[in-house]
């Protein structure tokens, strides 16, 4: 059945409560505040039937080179009508020539593959009440003067300029940095999210440095309900399990039409995501 009688419209603040209802229906933990942050950083679309929001999607651009597609939700009563494909096609028109990244569920995988997305890896989600942890002396809270260097570190790790996202994370929560002399070796963000709090992004040169950054944040939030989304290849899983964060699921990382091939291996790597939506 085709999605006749359904309009696609720009997602604005008037749609956020309906979008929140859809994410809850899907079993996602996002709060209204998460939707608001995404709206501020992104261009969104809703599918509407008889003034009822039946699907959502966001395109979050990072400069001219990369974008993520996220919050792709179709009302469970409206599935099988081609709405997901239609709203994805409209989102890809917004993406344009950028490399496009997303984190897919198993249900969404066939659609994304049919639209030219390729699997690149796996995200594993860890969460739970934090066990007590000791803060390493090499990590401290960031200051406003550190933000420019943090944006540079993130650009190296992620491969695109996410300055507006870093600023939004600094305003919504706190940033921690790993210092070496006058330079920064890595950073991590902490903010409220879903059922509790979330650590991410985490960018560093080595797994040990990423663990130091996380240890600092964990020590500050002992007993809190924490979530970390990390790549399966990072090697952080044993560390996260040791600190009380159980493996509870994840997703499949995918990309489409990369704009270029990196010429060298980056010196800083992403060890945890800002969220599965934001990368």
N, C-alpha and C positions, 0 to 999 in steps of 0.2 A: 504494500500500500504506500502511495506517495504522500509527501507532506503538503497536500493542497490545503488552502485556507490558513496557512501559517505564514506570518510575517517575520522577517528578521529586522531588528531595530538595534541602535546603539544602546549598550547597557549603561544606565546612569544610576544615580542614587535612589531614584524611585523604585528600582528593581531589586535593591539589595535584600530586602526582607524576603521576597519570593525566591531569590537565589539562595539565601540561607536555608529556606525550607527544602529546596532541592538537594542541597549538600547534606542535610540531615537525613533526608530520605535515602540517600546513597550510603549512609553510615559514615560519612566523613566528619571529623571533629571540628571543622572550622567554625570560628565565632564570627559575629558581625564585624568585629575589628579586622579580622583577616581579609574579609571581602572588601572592606573599605580601603585597606592598604593596597590590595591588588588593583582596585579601581583607580587609585591615584597614580599607580605606576604603569598602567596598561590601557589598551583599547579593548572594550568588551562588546559582545553582541548577545542579545537574547532572541530566542524564537518565541513568538506569542501567538496563541490561538484564542480568539474571543476574549482578549484582554488578560489572558492567563499566561504567565511565563512557563514555558514547557521545556526550555533548554537554555544553557548558558555556555559561554566560552570567553576566554581572555587571550589576547596577544600582548605579551610583555616585551617591548623592544629594548635591546641593549645596544645603543648606538646604531650605526648603519649596517653592522655586519651580522648580528645574531639576534634572534628573538626566541622566546619560549611560548608555546601554546599550552594553556592550562585551564583548569576548572571546566573541563568538558563534561557536562552533565545533561542527560536527557531524562525527563520524567518517566518513571518506569511504566506508566500507563500509556505512553506515547511511543515506545520503542517499536522498531520494525516498520516505520513509516518514512525512513530516509532522512530524518531530521538531523541525525548526527553527521552524515555525509554532507548535507547542505550547509550546516553551520561551520563545519571544518573547511569546506571549500571557500566560504566567505572569509574565514580567518586567514587562510593561506593567501588570499588576495591582499590582505593587510600586511602580511609578512613580506610580500614582494620577493626581492632577490636575496634577502637575508638567509643565512643558515638558520634552520628552524629546529629546535630541540623540544622534546617533551618526555614525560615519564608516563608510560602506558600501564593500564591494567590489562590482565589477560583478556577480559571481555572486549577491550578496545583495540587489541593488537591487530585483528584482521582488517579493520577499517584503515588504520594508520599505514599498514603495509601496502594496502591497495592504493594509497595516496603517495607512495614513494618513500615512506620512512623506512629506515634500516635500524636494526637493533645494534646498540653499541655497548651495552653492559646491563648490570643489574643493581638496583638500589635495595638495600636492606634497612628496614625500619626497626629501631630499638627504642623501647620506652619502659618506664616503671619508676618506682620511688628510688631516689638516689641513696646509695650507701655512703657512709662517711669517707672523706677523701682528704688528702693532704695537698695543699697548694704549693707548687714549686716556686722557688724564689725568682726564677727568670721571667715570670709572667706578671703583669700588672694591668690595672684598668687603663684603657686608652684615654687620652685627653683630646680636646678639639684640635690641637696642633698635630695629632697623629692621623687625622682622617685622610689627608691627601696621600700619605704613604700607604694607608690601608687600601685606598682605591687602586693605587698602583699595584700592590700585591695581588689584589683580587683580579685585576685585569690580566696579569700574567697567568694566574691559576685558571681562570674561567675562559680566557681568550676573547673577552669583549669588555667594554667600559660599562660598569654597573654603578657608577657614581650616585645616581639618584636612589638606587636600592640601598647602598651603604648608608647614605644620609638618613633614609627612612628607618633603617634598623637602629641607627644611633639614637634617633628620636623615640623609637618605640621601646627600646631596651638599653643594653649596655654592650660596649665592645671591649675586648681584652686583647693585649698585644704581647708578643714574645720579643724582647729587646736584646740586641747585641751591639754594644757600644752605642752609637748614635743612630743606628739603623734598626728597622723592624724586620724580623725573620718570619713572622706569621701573625695571624689574627684570628679571633673567633667572636661570634655574636651570641648574645643571650636575650631572649624576649619571651613574653607570655604568648602561648599558642595552644589552641585546642583545650585539652583536659588539664593542662598545666603550663609547662614552659618548654622551650625548644632551644637547643644549641646548634647554631649554624647560621651562616657558613663558617667553616673552619678551613683556613688555608695555611699551609706550612710547607717546609722543604722536605721533612721526613715524617715517618709515622711517629717517632719518638717526640718530635716537636708538637705534632697534633695532639698527642696524649697529654703533653704538658699543658697545652692550652685548655683542653677539656678538663683536666684535673683541677685547674684553677677555678673554672666555672662551677664544677661539681662541688668543690670545697665551699664555695660561697652559697650553695643551694642545697646542702645536705638535707635529705628527707623529702625534697620537693619531687613532684611527678615530672619527669624529664623525658623529652623525645630527642633522638638523634637519627637523621637519615644519612646513611653513608654508602659509598660504593662498595660492592662486594669485594673488589680488588684491593681495598685500602689496608686490610689487615687489622682494622679496629675492632672487629667483632669480639674477640676474647677480652679485650680491655673493657668494652661496654658491658658485657655479661658480668665481668668481675665487679663492676660498680652498680649492679642491680638492674640494668636495662635489658630486658628480655627481647629476643627477636620475635616480632609480631606480624611480619609481612613485609611488603615492599612493592617494587614495580620494575618495569623494564625501560631502560633509557634508550631513546631513539633519536635520530636526526635525519634531516632531509636537505638535500642540495647544499652541502657545505660550500661556503664562498671561497675557501682557500685551504690548502694543506699546510699545517705548521711546519716551518723550516727547521726547527730545533726542539729538543725536549725542554719544557719549561722548568725553571728552577724552583717554582712554587706550585704546589698541587692542591686541588680541592679535596678535603677529607670528609667534609659533611656539607649538606645542602642548606641553603636558606629555607627551603621547603621543597617538596616535590613539585610544586607549581613554579617556583621561581628559579630553581636550579642551584 
